[in-house]
């Protein structure tokens, strides 16, 4: 059975099971507490993309990826590493989100 498009409820549930709190969800993006990583829904419900914050160490990112991957697989989803991102202050009270190519990170 196919998963619903952008299954936020399922993702929130398995993240909570491993102690990760979702702090904000916008469109296809899922922000988690302290922003060590960012999740993005794919075009189908089974795809979930994983981005590492440029300020997150490789060891921490690897541990988070492994924990999320195990839960995602049990929920019928594929967790796919996509690269890095940078979150910075934008104009006014806005934040700026920039996805980086591997060569830039």
MOTAPE-V214275 format. One record per residue. N is the residue number from 1. D_FIRST is the distance of its C-alpha to the first C-alpha in whole Angstrom. Layout:
N_D_FIRST ; N_D_FIRST
This chain:
1_0 ; 2_4 ; 3_7 ; 4_9 ; 5_12 ; 6_15 ; 7_13 ; 8_17 ; 9_17 ; 10_14 ; 11_17 ; 12_20 ; 13_19 ; 14_19 ; 15_22 ; 16_24 ; 17_23 ; 18_25 ; 19_27 ; 20_27 ; 21_27 ; 22_26 ; 23_29 ; 24_28 ; 25_25 ; 26_26 ; 27_23 ; 28_21 ; 29_23 ; 30_23 ; 31_27 ; 32_28 ; 33_31 ; 34_34 ; 35_32 ; 36_32 ; 37_28 ; 38_26 ; 39_22 ; 40_21 ; 41_18 ; 42_17 ; 43_16 ; 44_12 ; 45_11 ; 46_10 ; 47_14 ; 48_17 ; 49_20 ; 50_23 ; 51_27 ; 52_30 ; 53_33 ; 54_36 ; 55_38 ; 56_35 ; 57_36 ; 58_35 ; 59_35 ; 60_33 ; 61_30 ; 62_30 ; 63_29 ; 64_27 ; 65_25 ; 66_24 ; 67_24 ; 68_21 ; 69_19 ; 70_19 ; 71_17 ; 72_15 ; 73_14 ; 74_14 ; 75_11 ; 76_9 ; 77_12 ; 78_14 ; 79_18 ; 80_20 ; 81_24 ; 82_26 ; 83_29 ; 84_31 ; 85_32 ; 86_35 ; 87_36 ; 88_39 ; 89_41 ; 90_41 ; 91_44 ; 92_44 ; 93_42 ; 94_39 ; 95_37 ; 96_37 ; 97_34 ; 98_34 ; 99_32 ; 100_34 ; 101_34 ; 102_34 ; 103_38 ; 104_39 ; 105_37
